[in-house]
């Protein structure tokens, strides 16, 4: 797998773990419709979120 794809998958895994730690239920990961893709679809109570995950490498930022 290309390095940038591996980095992206790692970022998606971190995002999914964060949502699980916040008591979200993961409904789908890498959901596709034709050539479109949604990285994460999650639900908590009545709220559904759709997440497009962007991952950077390099120096950490203060968030």
mmCIF file of the N, C-alpha and C atoms, coordinates in Angstrom:
data_MODEL
# 
_entry.id   MODEL 
# 
loop_
_atom_site.group_PDB 
_atom_site.id 
_atom_site.type_symbol 
_atom_site.label_atom_id 
_atom_site.label_alt_id 
_atom_site.label_comp_id 
_atom_site.label_asym_id 
_atom_site.label_entity_id 
_atom_site.label_seq_id 
_atom_site.pdbx_PDB_ins_code 
_atom_site.Cartn_x 
_atom_site.Cartn_y 
_atom_site.Cartn_z 
_atom_site.occupancy 
_atom_site.B_iso_or_equiv 
_atom_site.pdbx_formal_charge 
_atom_site.auth_seq_id 
_atom_site.auth_comp_id 
_atom_site.auth_asym_id 
_atom_site.auth_atom_id 
_atom_site.pdbx_PDB_model_num 
ATOM 1   N N  . UNK A 1 1  ? 0.848   -1.180 0.000  1.00 0.00 ? 1  UNK A N  1 
ATOM 2   C CA . UNK A 1 1  ? 0.000   0.000  0.000  1.00 0.00 ? 1  UNK A CA 1 
ATOM 3   C C  . UNK A 1 1  ? 0.891   1.240  0.000  1.00 0.00 ? 1  UNK A C  1 
ATOM 4   N N  . UNK A 1 2  ? 0.500   2.251  -0.759 1.00 0.00 ? 2  UNK A N  1 
ATOM 5   C CA . UNK A 1 2  ? 1.260   3.501  -0.816 1.00 0.00 ? 2  UNK A CA 1 
ATOM 6   C C  . UNK A 1 2  ? 1.255   4.178  0.556  1.00 0.00 ? 2  UNK A C  1 
ATOM 7   N N  . UNK A 1 3  ? 2.358   4.871  0.871  1.00 0.00 ? 3  UNK A N  1 
ATOM 8   C CA . UNK A 1 3  ? 2.507   5.487  2.195  1.00 0.00 ? 3  UNK A CA 1 
ATOM 9   C C  . UNK A 1 3  ? 1.368   6.449  2.515  1.00 0.00 ? 3  UNK A C  1 
ATOM 10  N N  . UNK A 1 4  ? 0.940   7.274  1.544  1.00 0.00 ? 4  UNK A N  1 
ATOM 11  C CA . UNK A 1 4  ? -0.121  8.241  1.826  1.00 0.00 ? 4  UNK A CA 1 
ATOM 12  C C  . UNK A 1 4  ? -1.444  7.539  2.119  1.00 0.00 ? 4  UNK A C  1 
ATOM 13  N N  . UNK A 1 5  ? -1.688  6.383  1.508  1.00 0.00 ? 5  UNK A N  1 
ATOM 14  C CA . UNK A 1 5  ? -2.910  5.632  1.800  1.00 0.00 ? 5  UNK A CA 1 
ATOM 15  C C  . UNK A 1 5  ? -2.843  5.021  3.193  1.00 0.00 ? 5  UNK A C  1 
ATOM 16  N N  . UNK A 1 6  ? -1.668  4.534  3.563  1.00 0.00 ? 6  UNK A N  1 
ATOM 17  C CA . UNK A 1 6  ? -1.475  3.969  4.897  1.00 0.00 ? 6  UNK A CA 1 
ATOM 18  C C  . UNK A 1 6  ? -1.670  5.044  5.961  1.00 0.00 ? 6  UNK A C  1 
ATOM 19  N N  . UNK A 1 7  ? -1.138  6.242  5.721  1.00 0.00 ? 7  UNK A N  1 
ATOM 20  C CA . UNK A 1 7  ? -1.304  7.361  6.652  1.00 0.00 ? 7  UNK A CA 1 
ATOM 21  C C  . UNK A 1 7  ? -2.779  7.702  6.808  1.00 0.00 ? 7  UNK A C  1 
ATOM 22  N N  . UNK A 1 8  ? -3.508  7.727  5.706  1.00 0.00 ? 8  UNK A N  1 
ATOM 23  C CA . UNK A 1 8  ? -4.937  8.020  5.752  1.00 0.00 ? 8  UNK A CA 1 
ATOM 24  C C  . UNK A 1 8  ? -5.713  6.987  6.545  1.00 0.00 ? 8  UNK A C  1 
ATOM 25  N N  . UNK A 1 9  ? -5.390  5.721  6.359  1.00 0.00 ? 9  UNK A N  1 
ATOM 26  C CA . UNK A 1 9  ? -6.066  4.650  7.106  1.00 0.00 ? 9  UNK A CA 1 
ATOM 27  C C  . UNK A 1 9  ? -5.782  4.775  8.602  1.00 0.00 ? 9  UNK A C  1 
ATOM 28  N N  . UNK A 1 10 ? -4.558  5.150  8.955  1.00 0.00 ? 10 UNK A N  1 
ATOM 29  C CA . UNK A 1 10 ? -4.222  5.345  10.368 1.00 0.00 ? 10 UNK A CA 1 
ATOM 30  C C  . UNK A 1 10 ? -5.044  6.487  10.958 1.00 0.00 ? 10 UNK A C  1 
ATOM 31  N N  . UNK A 1 11 ? -5.187  7.570  10.205 1.00 0.00 ? 11 UNK A N  1 
ATOM 32  C CA . UNK A 1 11 ? -5.991  8.699  10.668 1.00 0.00 ? 11 UNK A CA 1 
ATOM 33  C C  . UNK A 1 11 ? -7.446  8.322  10.859 1.00 0.00 ? 11 UNK A C  1 
ATOM 34  N N  . UNK A 1 12 ? -7.985  7.532  9.940  1.00 0.00 ? 12 UNK A N  1 
ATOM 35  C CA . UNK A 1 12 ? -9.372  7.079  10.060 1.00 0.00 ? 12 UNK A CA 1 
ATOM 36  C C  . UNK A 1 12 ? -9.545  6.192  11.288 1.00 0.00 ? 12 UNK A C  1 
ATOM 37  N N  . UNK A 1 13 ? -8.567  5.348  11.573 1.00 0.00 ? 13 UNK A N  1 
ATOM 38  C CA . UNK A 1 13 ? -8.643  4.483  12.757 1.00 0.00 ? 13 UNK A CA 1 
ATOM 39  C C  . UNK A 1 13 ? -8.617  5.308  14.042 1.00 0.00 ? 13 UNK A C  1 
ATOM 40  N N  . UNK A 1 14 ? -7.783  6.343  14.080 1.00 0.00 ? 14 UNK A N  1 
ATOM 41  C CA . UNK A 1 14 ? -7.717  7.220  15.257 1.00 0.00 ? 14 UNK A CA 1 
ATOM 42  C C  . UNK A 1 14 ? -9.042  7.953  15.437 1.00 0.00 ? 14 UNK A C  1 
ATOM 43  N N  . UNK A 1 15 ? -9.610  8.455  14.349 1.00 0.00 ? 15 UNK A N  1 
ATOM 44  C CA . UNK A 1 15 ? -10.894 9.157  14.425 1.00 0.00 ? 15 UNK A CA 1 
ATOM 45  C C  . UNK A 1 15 ? -12.001 8.217  14.905 1.00 0.00 ? 15 UNK A C  1 
ATOM 46  N N  . UNK A 1 16 ? -12.014 6.996  14.397 1.00 0.00 ? 16 UNK A N  1 
ATOM 47  C CA . UNK A 1 16 ? -13.029 6.020  14.810 1.00 0.00 ? 16 UNK A CA 1 
ATOM 48  C C  . UNK A 1 16 ? -12.887 5.705  16.299 1.00 0.00 ? 16 UNK A C  1 
ATOM 49  N N  . UNK A 1 17 ? -11.655 5.512  16.772 1.00 0.00 ? 17 UNK A N  1 
ATOM 50  C CA . UNK A 1 17 ? -11.432 5.234  18.197 1.00 0.00 ? 17 UNK A CA 1 
ATOM 51  C C  . UNK A 1 17 ? -11.905 6.394  19.059 1.00 0.00 ? 17 UNK A C  1 
ATOM 52  N N  . UNK A 1 18 ? -11.659 7.623  18.606 1.00 0.00 ? 18 UNK A N  1 
ATOM 53  C CA . UNK A 1 18 ? -12.117 8.787  19.362 1.00 0.00 ? 18 UNK A CA 1 
ATOM 54  C C  . UNK A 1 18 ? -13.639 8.793  19.468 1.00 0.00 ? 18 UNK A C  1 
ATOM 55  N N  . UNK A 1 19 ? -14.325 8.556  18.357 1.00 0.00 ? 19 UNK A N  1 
ATOM 56  C CA . UNK A 1 19 ? -15.789 8.544  18.386 1.00 0.00 ? 19 UNK A CA 1 
ATOM 57  C C  . UNK A 1 19 ? -16.309 7.445  19.308 1.00 0.00 ? 19 UNK A C  1 
ATOM 58  N N  . UNK A 1 20 ? -15.698 6.274  19.269 1.00 0.00 ? 20 UNK A N  1 
ATOM 59  C CA . UNK A 1 20 ? -16.100 5.193  20.177 1.00 0.00 ? 20 UNK A CA 1 
ATOM 60  C C  . UNK A 1 20 ? -15.892 5.598  21.634 1.00 0.00 ? 20 UNK A C  1 
ATOM 61  N N  . UNK A 1 21 ? -14.804 6.303  21.918 1.00 0.00 ? 21 UNK A N  1 
ATOM 62  C CA . UNK A 1 21 ? -14.532 6.741  23.294 1.00 0.00 ? 21 UNK A CA 1 
ATOM 63  C C  . UNK A 1 21 ? -15.546 7.779  23.773 1.00 0.00 ? 21 UNK A C  1 
ATOM 64  N N  . UNK A 1 22 ? -16.223 8.426  22.820 1.00 0.00 ? 22 UNK A N  1 
ATOM 65  C CA . UNK A 1 22 ? -17.248 9.414  23.143 1.00 0.00 ? 22 UNK A CA 1 
ATOM 66  C C  . UNK A 1 22 ? -18.651 8.802  23.079 1.00 0.00 ? 22 UNK A C  1 
ATOM 67  N N  . UNK A 1 23 ? -18.708 7.476  23.091 1.00 0.00 ? 23 UNK A N  1 
ATOM 68  C CA . UNK A 1 23 ? -19.959 6.702  23.101 1.00 0.00 ? 23 UNK A CA 1 
ATOM 69  C C  . UNK A 1 23 ? -20.770 6.799  21.822 1.00 0.00 ? 23 UNK A C  1 
ATOM 70  N N  . UNK A 1 24 ? -20.118 7.042  20.699 1.00 0.00 ? 24 UNK A N  1 
ATOM 71  C CA . UNK A 1 24 ? -20.780 6.948  19.402 1.00 0.00 ? 24 UNK A CA 1 
ATOM 72  C C  . UNK A 1 24 ? -20.771 5.488  18.967 1.00 0.00 ? 24 UNK A C  1 
ATOM 73  N N  . UNK A 1 25 ? -21.751 5.124  18.177 1.00 0.00 ? 25 UNK A N  1 
ATOM 74  C CA . UNK A 1 25 ? -21.793 3.818  17.533 1.00 0.00 ? 25 UNK A CA 1 
ATOM 75  C C  . UNK A 1 25 ? -21.371 4.018  16.092 1.00 0.00 ? 25 UNK A C  1 
ATOM 76  N N  . UNK A 1 26 ? -20.407 3.250  15.627 1.00 0.00 ? 26 UNK A N  1 
ATOM 77  C CA . UNK A 1 26 ? -19.985 3.348  14.229 1.00 0.00 ? 26 UNK A CA 1 
ATOM 78  C C  . UNK A 1 26 ? -20.986 2.584  13.374 1.00 0.00 ? 26 UNK A C  1 
ATOM 79  N N  . UNK A 1 27 ? -21.606 3.286  12.439 1.00 0.00 ? 27 UNK A N  1 
ATOM 80  C CA . UNK A 1 27 ? -22.565 2.654  11.541 1.00 0.00 ? 27 UNK A CA 1 
ATOM 81  C C  . UNK A 1 27 ? -21.881 2.131  10.288 1.00 0.00 ? 27 UNK A C  1 
ATOM 82  N N  . UNK A 1 28 ? -20.951 2.907  9.752  1.00 0.00 ? 28 UNK A N  1 
ATOM 83  C CA . UNK A 1 28 ? -20.228 2.522  8.527  1.00 0.00 ? 28 UNK A CA 1 
ATOM 84  C C  . UNK A 1 28 ? -18.841 3.141  8.539  1.00 0.00 ? 28 UNK A C  1 
ATOM 85  N N  . UNK A 1 29 ? -17.909 2.449  7.906  1.00 0.00 ? 29 UNK A N  1 
ATOM 86  C CA . UNK A 1 29 ? -16.583 3.001  7.621  1.00 0.00 ? 29 UNK A CA 1 
ATOM 87  C C  . UNK A 1 29 ? -16.326 2.775  6.140  1.00 0.00 ? 29 UNK A C  1 
ATOM 88  N N  . UNK A 1 30 ? -15.815 3.807  5.470  1.00 0.00 ? 30 UNK A N  1 
ATOM 89  C CA . UNK A 1 30 ? -15.498 3.734  4.035  1.00 0.00 ? 30 UNK A CA 1 
ATOM 90  C C  . UNK A 1 30 ? -16.711 3.330  3.196  1.00 0.00 ? 30 UNK A C  1 
ATOM 91  N N  . UNK A 1 31 ? -17.846 3.949  3.487  1.00 0.00 ? 31 UNK A N  1 
ATOM 92  C CA . UNK A 1 31 ? -19.091 3.689  2.759  1.00 0.00 ? 31 UNK A CA 1 
ATOM 93  C C  . UNK A 1 31 ? -18.987 4.278  1.356  1.00 0.00 ? 31 UNK A C  1 
ATOM 94  N N  . UNK A 1 32 ? -19.362 3.509  0.356  1.00 0.00 ? 32 UNK A N  1 
ATOM 95  C CA . UNK A 1 32 ? -19.241 3.951  -1.042 1.00 0.00 ? 32 UNK A CA 1 
ATOM 96  C C  . UNK A 1 32 ? -20.591 3.965  -1.745 1.00 0.00 ? 32 UNK A C  1 
ATOM 97  N N  . UNK A 1 33 ? -20.722 4.957  -2.616 1.00 0.00 ? 33 UNK A N  1 
ATOM 98  C CA . UNK A 1 33 ? -21.850 5.048  -3.545 1.00 0.00 ? 33 UNK A CA 1 
ATOM 99  C C  . UNK A 1 33 ? -21.242 5.494  -4.870 1.00 0.00 ? 33 UNK A C  1 
ATOM 100 N N  . UNK A 1 34 ? -21.100 4.568  -5.791 1.00 0.00 ? 34 UNK A N  1 
ATOM 101 C CA . UNK A 1 34 ? -20.421 4.888  -7.047 1.00 0.00 ? 34 UNK A CA 1 
ATOM 102 C C  . UNK A 1 34 ? -18.970 5.221  -6.763 1.00 0.00 ? 34 UNK A C  1 
ATOM 103 N N  . UNK A 1 35 ? -18.532 6.385  -7.218 1.00 0.00 ? 35 UNK A N  1 
ATOM 104 C CA . UNK A 1 35 ? -17.142 6.795  -6.979 1.00 0.00 ? 35 UNK A CA 1 
ATOM 105 C C  . UNK A 1 35 ? -16.991 7.659  -5.728 1.00 0.00 ? 35 UNK A C  1 
ATOM 106 N N  . UNK A 1 36 ? -18.076 7.870  -4.994 1.00 0.00 ? 36 UNK A N  1 
ATOM 107 C CA . UNK A 1 36 ? -18.041 8.682  -3.777 1.00 0.00 ? 36 UNK A CA 1 
ATOM 108 C C  . UNK A 1 36 ? -17.779 7.800  -2.560 1.00 0.00 ? 36 UNK A C  1 
ATOM 109 N N  . UNK A 1 37 ? -17.125 8.374  -1.545 1.00 0.00 ? 37 UNK A N  1 
ATOM 110 C CA . UNK A 1 37 ? -16.865 7.627  -0.316 1.00 0.00 ? 37 UNK A CA 1 
ATOM 111 C C  . UNK A 1 37 ? -17.021 8.542  0.891  1.00 0.00 ? 37 UNK A C  1 
ATOM 112 N N  . UNK A 1 38 ? -17.657 8.016  1.944  1.00 0.00 ? 38 UNK A N  1 
ATOM 113 C CA . UNK A 1 38 ? -17.729 8.677  3.244  1.00 0.00 ? 38 UNK A CA 1 
ATOM 114 C C  . UNK A 1 38 ? -16.843 7.876  4.188  1.00 0.00 ? 38 UNK A C  1 
ATOM 115 N N  . UNK A 1 39 ? -15.934 8.555  4.878  1.00 0.00 ? 39 UNK A N  1 
ATOM 116 C CA . UNK A 1 39 ? -14.975 7.843  5.723  1.00 0.00 ? 39 UNK A CA 1 
ATOM 117 C C  . UNK A 1 39 ? -15.639 7.181  6.926  1.00 0.00 ? 39 UNK A C  1 
ATOM 118 N N  . UNK A 1 40 ? -16.449 7.942  7.665  1.00 0.00 ? 40 UNK A N  1 
ATOM 119 C CA . UNK A 1 40 ? -17.085 7.404  8.875  1.00 0.00 ? 40 UNK A CA 1 
ATOM 120 C C  . UNK A 1 40 ? -18.510 7.937  8.975  1.00 0.00 ? 40 UNK A C  1 
ATOM 121 N N  . UNK A 1 41 ? -19.436 7.051  9.283  1.00 0.00 ? 41 UNK A N  1 
ATOM 122 C CA . UNK A 1 41 ? -20.803 7.427  9.646  1.00 0.00 ? 41 UNK A CA 1 
ATOM 123 C C  . UNK A 1 41 ? -21.018 6.869  11.043 1.00 0.00 ? 41 UNK A C  1 
ATOM 124 N N  . UNK A 1 42 ? -21.387 7.737  11.980 1.00 0.00 ? 42 UNK A N  1 
ATOM 125 C CA . UNK A 1 42 ? -21.542 7.323  13.375 1.00 0.00 ? 42 UNK A CA 1 
ATOM 126 C C  . UNK A 1 42 ? -22.809 7.938  13.956 1.00 0.00 ? 42 UNK A C  1 
ATOM 127 N N  . UNK A 1 43 ? -23.285 7.341  15.057 1.00 0.00 ? 43 UNK A N  1 
ATOM 128 C CA . UNK A 1 43 ? -24.526 7.800  15.682 1.00 0.00 ? 43 UNK A CA 1 
ATOM 129 C C  . UNK A 1 43 ? -24.372 7.790  17.197 1.00 0.00 ? 43 UNK A C  1 
ATOM 130 N N  . UNK A 1 44 ? -24.959 8.815  17.824 1.00 0.00 ? 44 UNK A N  1 
ATOM 131 C CA . UNK A 1 44 ? -25.035 8.888  19.284 1.00 0.00 ? 44 UNK A CA 1 
ATOM 132 C C  . UNK A 1 44 ? -26.386 9.483  19.613 1.00 0.00 ? 44 UNK A C  1 
ATOM 133 N N  . UNK A 1 45 ? -27.204 8.709  20.311 1.00 0.00 ? 45 UNK A N  1 
ATOM 134 C CA . UNK A 1 45 ? -28.574 9.098  20.611 1.00 0.00 ? 45 UNK A CA 1 
ATOM 135 C C  . UNK A 1 45 ? -29.268 9.432  19.295 1.00 0.00 ? 45 UNK A C  1 
ATOM 136 N N  . UNK A 1 46 ? -29.790 10.624 19.105 1.00 0.00 ? 46 UNK A N  1 
ATOM 137 C CA . UNK A 1 46 ? -30.487 10.960 17.870 1.00 0.00 ? 46 UNK A CA 1 
ATOM 138 C C  . UNK A 1 46 ? -29.626 11.662 16.836 1.00 0.00 ? 46 UNK A C  1 
ATOM 139 N N  . UNK A 1 47 ? -28.334 11.775 17.104 1.00 0.00 ? 47 UNK A N  1 
ATOM 140 C CA . UNK A 1 47 ? -27.430 12.531 16.234 1.00 0.00 ? 47 UNK A CA 1 
ATOM 141 C C  . UNK A 1 47 ? -26.626 11.591 15.342 1.00 0.00 ? 47 UNK A C  1 
ATOM 142 N N  . UNK A 1 48 ? -26.676 11.828 14.043 1.00 0.00 ? 48 UNK A N  1 
ATOM 143 C CA . UNK A 1 48 ? -25.863 11.069 13.097 1.00 0.00 ? 48 UNK A CA 1 
ATOM 144 C C  . UNK A 1 48 ? -24.812 12.020 12.540 1.00 0.00 ? 48 UNK A C  1 
ATOM 145 N N  . UNK A 1 49 ? -23.557 11.578 12.539 1.00 0.00 ? 49 UNK A N  1 
ATOM 146 C CA . UNK A 1 49 ? -22.496 12.401 11.962 1.00 0.00 ? 49 UNK A CA 1 
ATOM 147 C C  . UNK A 1 49 ? -21.849 11.663 10.799 1.00 0.00 ? 49 UNK A C  1 
ATOM 148 N N  . UNK A 1 50 ? -21.415 12.443 9.843  1.00 0.00 ? 50 UNK A N  1 
ATOM 149 C CA . UNK A 1 50 ? -20.658 11.936 8.704  1.00 0.00 ? 50 UNK A CA 1 
ATOM 150 C C  . UNK A 1 50 ? -19.315 12.646 8.754  1.00 0.00 ? 50 UNK A C  1 
ATOM 151 N N  . UNK A 1 51 ? -18.235 11.868 8.785  1.00 0.00 ? 51 UNK A N  1 
ATOM 152 C CA . UNK A 1 51 ? -16.903 12.449 8.940  1.00 0.00 ? 51 UNK A CA 1 
ATOM 153 C C  . UNK A 1 51 ? -16.032 12.157 7.730  1.00 0.00 ? 51 UNK A C  1 
ATOM 154 N N  . UNK A 1 52 ? -15.411 13.197 7.218  1.00 0.00 ? 52 UNK A N  1 
ATOM 155 C CA . UNK A 1 52 ? -14.354 13.079 6.213  1.00 0.00 ? 52 UNK A CA 1 
ATOM 156 C C  . UNK A 1 52 ? -13.056 13.327 6.965  1.00 0.00 ? 52 UNK A C  1 
ATOM 157 N N  . UNK A 1 53 ? -12.205 12.330 7.053  1.00 0.00 ? 53 UNK A N  1 
ATOM 158 C CA . UNK A 1 53 ? -10.993 12.410 7.864  1.00 0.00 ? 53 UNK A CA 1 
ATOM 159 C C  . UNK A 1 53 ? -9.821  12.846 6.989  1.00 0.00 ? 53 UNK A C  1 
ATOM 160 N N  . UNK A 1 54 ? -9.110  13.862 7.455  1.00 0.00 ? 54 UNK A N  1 
ATOM 161 C CA . UNK A 1 54 ? -7.884  14.331 6.803  1.00 0.00 ? 54 UNK A CA 1 
ATOM 162 C C  . UNK A 1 54 ? -6.737  14.135 7.782  1.00 0.00 ? 54 UNK A C  1 
ATOM 163 N N  . UNK A 1 55 ? -5.664  13.527 7.328  1.00 0.00 ? 55 UNK A N  1 
ATOM 164 C CA . UNK A 1 55 ? -4.543  13.193 8.201  1.00 0.00 ? 55 UNK A CA 1 
ATOM 165 C C  . UNK A 1 55 ? -3.284  13.885 7.702  1.00 0.00 ? 55 UNK A C  1 
ATOM 166 N N  . UNK A 1 56 ? -2.549  14.481 8.637  1.00 0.00 ? 56 UNK A N  1 
ATOM 167 C CA . UNK A 1 56 ? -1.285  15.131 8.312  1.00 0.00 ? 56 UNK A CA 1 
ATOM 168 C C  . UNK A 1 56 ? -0.151  14.403 9.012  1.00 0.00 ? 56 UNK A C  1 
ATOM 169 N N  . UNK A 1 57 ? 1.000   14.513 8.434  1.00 0.00 ? 57 UNK A N  1 
ATOM 170 C CA . UNK A 1 57 ? 2.204   14.025 9.093  1.00 0.00 ? 57 UNK A CA 1 
ATOM 171 C C  . UNK A 1 57 ? 3.084   15.226 9.376  1.00 0.00 ? 57 UNK A C  1 
ATOM 172 N N  . UNK A 1 58 ? 4.047   15.038 10.224 1.00 0.00 ? 58 UNK A N  1 
ATOM 173 C CA . UNK A 1 58 ? 4.952   16.138 10.531 1.00 0.00 ? 58 UNK A CA 1 
ATOM 174 C C  . UNK A 1 58 ? 4.798   16.583 11.964 1.00 0.00 ? 58 UNK A C  1 
ATOM 175 N N  . UNK A 1 59 ? 5.144   17.821 12.201 1.00 0.00 ? 59 UNK A N  1 
ATOM 176 C CA . UNK A 1 59 ? 5.150   18.372 13.547 1.00 0.00 ? 59 UNK A CA 1 
ATOM 177 C C  . UNK A 1 59 ? 3.746   18.479 14.123 1.00 0.00 ? 59 UNK A C  1 
ATOM 178 N N  . UNK A 1 60 ? 3.534   18.011 15.365 1.00 0.00 ? 60 UNK A N  1 
ATOM 179 C CA . UNK A 1 60 ? 2.205   18.111 15.985 1.00 0.00 ? 60 UNK A CA 1 
ATOM 180 C C  . UNK A 1 60 ? 1.791   19.569 16.184 1.00 0.00 ? 60 UNK A C  1 
ATOM 181 N N  . UNK A 1 61 ? 0.513   19.808 16.073 1.00 0.00 ? 61 UNK A N  1 
ATOM 182 C CA . UNK A 1 61 ? -0.062  21.134 16.304 1.00 0.00 ? 61 UNK A CA 1 
ATOM 183 C C  . UNK A 1 61 ? -0.783  21.127 17.647 1.00 0.00 ? 61 UNK A C  1 
ATOM 184 N N  . UNK A 1 62 ? -0.984  22.279 18.219 1.00 0.00 ? 62 UNK A N  1 
ATOM 185 C CA . UNK A 1 62 ? -1.771  22.395 19.454 1.00 0.00 ? 62 UNK A CA 1 
ATOM 186 C C  . UNK A 1 62 ? -3.235  22.509 19.090 1.00 0.00 ? 62 UNK A C  1 
ATOM 187 N N  . UNK A 1 63 ? -4.021  21.514 19.493 1.00 0.00 ? 63 UNK A N  1 
ATOM 188 C CA . UNK A 1 63 ? -5.465  21.532 19.211 1.00 0.00 ? 63 UNK A CA 1 
ATOM 189 C C  . UNK A 1 63 ? -6.229  21.594 20.487 1.00 0.00 ? 63 UNK A C  1 
# 
